[in-house]
């Protein structure tokens, strides 16, 4: 695989795994109580944090998992459980870990309460994106190829950030009376996704035990 094709392969794989279009209703449900400037700030910080996470796993993933004695399957189970909690709140039209203050003032602490968890992890840079990143790195044999993986990560995150920054514009094109119903439907889909992630992780853990 030449460098250009490897870059396209890496970018497409990461973009599909991150699925920023599918994240639009989830991001909207988490950020709509905030003023527009803070919503953009939240998305920017989440994208930057997610990029850092994927770069760290691209460069040091095997060492990080080895140091803590964990596997990607264990990470899948943990991330899936957290996603399930988020999905459950969406099914009830609730905003996970996000509340209005009585005086409607939303400060830095409020923003940080959703930027890192759940937006950056596990929604944007979740087990799937981390796994994809580590698989891409495993295919590299030279510094140049590793650089291509890094470029793929940066490109996928840049495009994802642009799409998520247009969340308000996209949501406004949806019938306002259907937004809550749409969020509940997405919550149901996210329940299924989280269960699949947990199941895949459990199967992987079981297989690793069986081998031992």
Secondary structure, DSSP 8 states (H G I E B T S, - for coil): --HHHHHHHHHHHHHHHH-HHHHHHHHHHHHTTS-HHHHHHHHHHHHHHHHHHHHHHHHHHHHHHHHHT--HHHHHHHHHHHHHHHHHHHHTT--TT----TT----HHHHHHHIIIIIIIIIIS-HHHHHHHHHHHHT--SHHHHHHHHHHHHHHHHHHHHHHHTHHHHHHTS-GGGHHHHHHHHHHHHHHHHHHHHHHHHHHHHHHHHH-
